[in-house]
Amino acid sequence: MKSWEKNIRRVEPYVPGEQPQGKDIIKLNTNENPYPPAPGVGKVLKGNIADRLRLYPDPTIGSLVEAIADYQGLDGDQVFVGVGSDDVIALAYLTFFNSSKPILFPDITYSFYDVWANLFKIPYKQIELDKNLRIRKEDYCIENGGIIIANPNAPTSIYEDLDTIRYILDKNQDSIVIIDEAYIDFGGKSAIELIKDYENLLVIQTFSKSRAMAGMRIGYAMGSKTLIRALNDVKYSFNSYTLNLPSILCGVESIKDDEYFRETVEKIKITRDKTMKELEALGFSFPKSMANFIFAKHKEVSGLKIYEELRKRNIYVRHFNKPKISNYVRITIGTDREMEVLIQSLKEIIG
Ligand SMILES: *Cc1c(COP(=O)(O)O)cnc(C)c1O
């Protein structure tokens, strides 16, 4: 090893879902929205924004911050926007998780949580879900340096009600508690309403799933002014111009078109509920999904086999080669047509 090599940071990175590029692929592996974003987004991109790219974008992302704050019934200084919620969560780790006590999160959850902890050298403890993949709220009453919970959880799709979140907040008034609500628009009730009661609560949402804008990279955090100010201080110590101009403009267009947003979310929920029934008839079981994906296992055929056989048929779902969940596949809700093809293929595979 050359001596400079010793100074290279070694990390085990997060592995994102495959992004196959070919045509005729049914892509149900990264929880993207099967529908396009609001029509106003397309209009912005067809306009003359190139003329404005000479200048730096607004470092405060003010127009989008205000649009989100208005929409969520918050003040502008209670909203922080970043480059996807991955960026916002990473920054929140850097800003809020500076204790020598471990941060807590479930053992089965978004697999980025431990990657960031390792990257930032934050101690952490993974709390086991119960046998039904549910959070046991009592397990979060131990000493900790912070808590992060995805609600609905990924990849389980399970939503825990706000009484559970409130319980965890009540028992952890000395910690910052982050609720990652990437999938909240597909059914659950947001913890935003708890922000007024808990200054230590940060709620994070994204435009990537329900707003069909994964390619734009917009995420945001909401919380007390104290938390948002701290996030901004860290952001301005790292990179002032995070969101690019097209993303800012397109984000505002998406928020403006609430009717389109509600319509597409509703379509996905209807397809989801229909798909749950069809999967059940084929011998699959799964928790009740409150997200835009279903986490299913079959009574006879293994998760790996289902994943591989679907892949041969150009259908991509997600399989996690991890203890406790290796028998499951996570299936994103696509269009009705895509789900018909999926169900047809599953019939063949199961035989
Ligand atoms: C998709 C997802 C994210 C990241 O979303 P981006 O905004 O695209 O970075 C964060 N948390 C969970 C639980 C997710 O599923």
The ligand as an SDF file (V2000), in Angstrom:
LIG
                    3D

 15 15  0  0  0  0  0  0  0  0999 V2000
  -36.7660    7.0730   -1.8930 C   0  0  0  0  0  0  0  0  0  0  0  0
  -36.4550    7.2890   -0.4600 C   0  0  0  0  0  0  0  0  0  0  0  0
  -35.6360    8.3440   -0.0480 C   0  0  0  0  0  0  0  0  0  0  0  0
  -34.8400    9.1850   -0.9920 C   0  0  0  0  0  0  0  0  0  0  0  0
  -35.5480    9.9270   -1.8300 O   0  0  0  0  0  0  0  0  0  0  0  0
  -34.8850   11.0650   -2.7070 P   0  0  0  0  0  0  0  0  0  0  0  0
  -35.6830   12.2490   -2.3680 O   0  0  0  0  0  0  0  0  0  0  0  0
  -35.0680   10.6030   -4.1140 O   0  0  0  0  0  0  0  0  0  0  0  0
  -33.4350   11.2170   -2.3530 O   0  0  0  0  0  0  0  0  0  0  0  0
  -35.4710    8.5600    1.3080 C   0  0  0  0  0  0  0  0  0  0  0  0
  -36.0400    7.7530    2.2150 N   0  0  0  0  0  0  0  0  0  0  0  0
  -36.7930    6.7160    1.8570 C   0  0  0  0  0  0  0  0  0  0  0  0
  -37.3930    5.8490    2.8980 C   0  0  0  0  0  0  0  0  0  0  0  0
  -37.0100    6.4440    0.5100 C   0  0  0  0  0  0  0  0  0  0  0  0
  -37.7240    5.3890    0.1510 O   0  0  0  0  0  0  0  0  0  0  0  0
  1  2  1  0
  2  3  1  0
  2 14  2  0
  3  4  1  0
  3 10  2  0
  4  5  1  0
  5  6  1  0
  6  7  2  0
  6  8  1  0
  6  9  1  0
 10 11  1  0
 11 12  2  0
 12 13  1  0
 12 14  1  0
 14 15  1  0
M  END
$$$$
